[in-house]
């Protein structure tokens, strides 16, 4: 029996969406109101957007999806610094850490985008030892 790359990709994607659904249902109460298909559609859109920004790991896609859930699908456009970092060649682990800190700051103070950008810069510079490029 042979499994094609397309079949393997579909299995991997399905497993990722199942993990995301379990995580969201455990941590985001509003997801209890949604059936699986629309939630998986949301994950598919987030996966496409995240990958377009260079986030391809499960952690990167999950962080992007949580940010999109809480801040809306166009959240990346709220900060030119965030967009620049996410589209840069820096290692994904640095991007995800800085993204998470930016989101955390913005959720704490929704109107303080300057503060969120400062949190992004601080997180980015504190991870310099993690690498300079993929």
Secondary structure, DSSP 8 states (H G I E B T S, - for coil): ----HHHHHHHHHHHHHHHHHHHHHHH-GGGGGS-HHHHHHHHHHHHHHHHHTT--SHHHHHHHHHHHHHH-TTGGGG-HHHHHHHTSSS-HHHHHHHHHHHHHHHHHSTT-HHHHHHHHHHHHHHTGGG-S--
